[in-house]
Every structure is written in structure tokens, then in C-alpha cells.
């Protein structure tokens, strides 16, 4: 309620108090808005915003157990386990130093024991189950790192290699990009060289296809890391692909006879890889056919 021609505000509830108390109290609630400074208004606004933020955070924290209870009642808790396992793998790869396998196994054992001990507390068991998923994700990432164990080239070197072609693609500039399993190196011989490399070449033998052997002089370089912090890490990506170096072919390469890959799925993968026109001669023939077809149209 506001009086005419003034800035006086009075709460209407005060007029309903018994006796004269209502009138006396009502007359004492006069406030002049002109007396409030901008600094006081800013302070009040900041306090209100802080109070609102605290309320929202409190409401969110209280809603998390309810959301988990709903997921458990629907039977969809198992869908969260891969998410938390992936979070554990991300945390493993984000660590500044390589964690020990024994430390991860010890942590996993302790958490499993704590979950068995908290049999009468369902909420604690749920939290410990998600913690087990996180540590299990770290364990899987560690086991994959140990399994791959890619040998990475330490410095630039020029050497003659003999290898087996495992992938063959044509790049946008007209050259070729090969992935090769290194069979041997000479002049100089690399005692701790990479097992698989990726090299670029301007020209290749026309009959070359995936699975054939190739020999030539190559310039190898170590895998490059990210150009800036947080950028794409080529060395990290190629480490888990088994590629320990990249480089380019010097001079002319020649086809040689090498032993076939004896892996369990090597024959199947080789057949699938050779379904596409992968050799230089097949690529040129396919390109010629496509051009003739477009010309007739």
C-alpha cells in the first residue's frame, strides 16, 4: 500500500492487528527509497544472487540421490557403468605420470572390500560400485597400454628398410601413403627400431598391392606430439595403432618377396583390404573407367 504523493509503503497486514497496535506499527514502517544508496542496492543484489546460487546447488545435490534411485528402480543402473569406466580411462590418460599396475589393482581391491563391508548401506554400496567402475576403466587403459607396447623411434634416421605393405592410400596431391610392417633395416641397422611405420611416396611399382613386400631408402622421423597444449596428439594416437615412426621414401622402391602375415585374422583382413582398388595399377584403371563413363554420359 502506498500513500498518495509520497514514497511511503505500508504493509496491509499491519492494519488488521487488534486495537491501536496496528496503526502504531503501521505508522512506523515508513521507508524512503531515496535514502538507499546504489552501493547498498548492489550489496543486496549480490546477497540475493549468492543465496539463490546456494539454493540451486543444494537442490541439485539433493536431487542426485533421487535420480539414482529412479534409475535403480527402472533397472538401468548397468548403463551408467560404461560411462564411469570411460571416465576412469580418461582420468588415466590425463595423469601427468604413468601409474603403476600394482597401485591400480590395490585400489580396486580396497574398494571392492569396502563395498562388501557396507552390505547394509545401499547408498554407500552404490557410490562404491561407481568407484569400482572408474578404477576398472583405469585398469583396462593400463592393460591396453601394456599390451600395445609400441616401440617408438627416438631420433631422425635414414635407413634402408624391407617391409610388408599393410595399408595403401592415395593422398590429395597424387602421392601415396603406405603403412608398412618393418621386416629388417640396413645401413644402418636399427637395434630398437619401430615395428610399423607410415611413409609417403611419390611413385610406387604399378603391381604393388597390400600384402606385398617393398624395399627402399626412407627417411624416418619420430612421432610428433601436440603443437600446443591441448591440441591433437599424433604420437598418442599412433602409439595405440602400433606406429612408431613416420617419414618419406627416398628414390625408387622395388618389390621384394617377404613372408606372409601369420596372424589369426591376417588372411581375412588382407582379403577385405584388397577388395578396393588399392594398387597403383588398379587405381589408375578405376580412374580411367570412371572418366570414360562420365564422358559417355
MARKOL-619507 format. One record per residue (C-alpha): x, z, y; residue in three letters. Coordinates in steps of 0.2 Angstrom, whole numbers, plus 5000, padded with zeros to 4 digits. Example, Ala and Ser with C-alpha at 12.3 -4.5 7.8 and 13.67 -1.06 7.14 Angstrom:
<pts>
506250394978ALA 506850364995SER 
</pts>
This chain:
<pts>
500050005000UNK 500749955017UNK 500150015034UNK 499649885047UNK 501049835059UNK 502349945050UNK 503649945036UNK 502950105028UNK 502550095010UNK 501550225001UNK 501150244983UNK 499250234980UNK 499350364966UNK 499850494978UNK 498150494986UNK 497250544970UNK 498150714969UNK 497050864971UNK 496750944988UNK 497950915003UNK 499450894992UNK 499150704990UNK 499050675009UNK 500550785012UNK 501650704999UNK 500950535004UNK 501550555022UNK 503250605016UNK 503550445006UNK 503850335022UNK 505350225020UNK 506150105032UNK 506849945024UNK 507849915040UNK 508950065036UNK 509549995019UNK 511249905021UNK 511749745012UNK 513149845003UNK 511849964996UNK 510749824990UNK 512249744982UNK 512649904973UNK 510849924967UNK 510849744961UNK 512449774951UNK 511749934943UNK 510149844938UNK 511149704930UNK 512349814921UNK 510849914915UNK 509949754909UNK 511549694900UNK 511749864891UNK 509949854886UNK 510149674879UNK 511749724869UNK 510949874862UNK 509449774857UNK 510549644849UNK 511549774839UNK 509849854833UNK 509149684828UNK 510649644817UNK 510149764803UNK 508449704804UNK 508949524802UNK 510049554787UNK 508649654779UNK 507449504781UNK 508749384774UNK 508949504759UNK 507149514756UNK 507049324756UNK 508449314744UNK 509549204755UNK 511049334756UNK 512149224745UNK 512049084758UNK 513049204770UNK 514449224758UNK 515249054760UNK 515149074779UNK 516049234779UNK 517349164766UNK 517649024778UNK 517849144792UNK 519149234781UNK 520149064778UNK 520049034797UNK 520749204801UNK 522149174788UNK 522749014796UNK 522649094813UNK 523849234809UNK 525549224818UNK 526449264802UNK 526149224783UNK 525349364775UNK 525949424758UNK 524849394742UNK 525049574737UNK 524349634753UNK 522849524752UNK 522549574734UNK 522749764738UNK 521549754752UNK 520249664741UNK 520449794728UNK 520149934740UNK 518649854747UNK 517849824730UNK 518250014726UNK 517350074742UNK 515849964738UNK 515750044720UNK 515850214728UNK 514450184741UNK 513150144727UNK 511850254736UNK 512050174753UNK 511349994754UNK 511849954772UNK 513650004769UNK 513649904752UNK 513049754762UNK 514449774775UNK 515749794761UNK 515049644752UNK 515349534768UNK 517049604770UNK 517449554752UNK 516949384756UNK 518049374771UNK 519549444761UNK 519149324747UNK 519249174759UNK 520949234764UNK 521449244746UNK 520849064742UNK 521849004758UNK 523349094752UNK 523249024734UNK 522948844741UNK 524548864751UNK 525548924736UNK 524848784725UNK 525248644738UNK 527048704742UNK 527448534751UNK 529248504754UNK 529448464772UNK 530848364780UNK 531948464791UNK 532848334802UNK 532848144805UNK 533748044792UNK 533947864787UNK 534047834769UNK 533547704756UNK 532047754745UNK 531247694729UNK 529447754728UNK 527647714722UNK 526347654734UNK 524847764733UNK 523847704749UNK 524047544759UNK 523047504775UNK 523247384789UNK 523347454807UNK 522647384823UNK 524247304828UNK 524347194812UNK 525647304804UNK 525447404788UNK 525447594785UNK 525947654767UNK 525847814759UNK 527247824745UNK 527747954732UNK 529647964733UNK 530447924716UNK 532347934722UNK 533347924738UNK 535147854740UNK 536447834754UNK 536247974757UNK 535348064743UNK 534148194749UNK 534348354739UNK 532748434746UNK 531848284752UNK 529948264753UNK 528948214738UNK 527748104748UNK 527948004764UNK 526947894776UNK 527847744784UNK 527447604795UNK 528047424791UNK 527847254800UNK 527947154784UNK 527747184765UNK 527847074750UNK 526246974748UNK 525947034730UNK 526147214733UNK 524647324728UNK 524347504726UNK 525247574711UNK 526747464713UNK 528547514717UNK 529347474733UNK 531147494738UNK 531847484756UNK 532847564770UNK 531747694780UNK 531947804795UNK 531147974791UNK 530648104804UNK 529948274802UNK 528148304804UNK 527648344822UNK 526748494827UNK 525448504841UNK 525948434858UNK 525148584867UNK 524548754861UNK 522848724853UNK 523048534850UNK 522948444834UNK 524248494822UNK 524948344812UNK 526148454802UNK 524748574796UNK 523648434791UNK 524948334782UNK 525648494773UNK 524048514764UNK 523948324760UNK 525748344752UNK 526548234765UNK 528248294770UNK 528848164782UNK 528348004791UNK 529347854798UNK 529547674798UNK 530347534787UNK 531947454792UNK 532247274787UNK 531447194772UNK 530747294757UNK 530647224740UNK 529547264725UNK 530347364710UNK 529747424694UNK 529347614693UNK 528447724680UNK 526547734682UNK 525747904688UNK 525348004673UNK 524148124681UNK 522448154673UNK 521448064686UNK 522847944692UNK 522147794682UNK 520347824689UNK 520947844707UNK 522147694706UNK 520647584700UNK 519547644714UNK 520947614727UNK 521247434721UNK 519347384722UNK 519647354740UNK 520747214746UNK 522247324748UNK 523747204746UNK 524347084759UNK 523846934750UNK 522146994746UNK 521847054764UNK 522346884771UNK 521246794758UNK 519746904763UNK 520046874781UNK 520146684778UNK 518546684769UNK 517646794782UNK 518246674796UNK 517646514786UNK 515946604783UNK 515746634801UNK 516246464806UNK 514946384794UNK 513546494801UNK 
</pts>
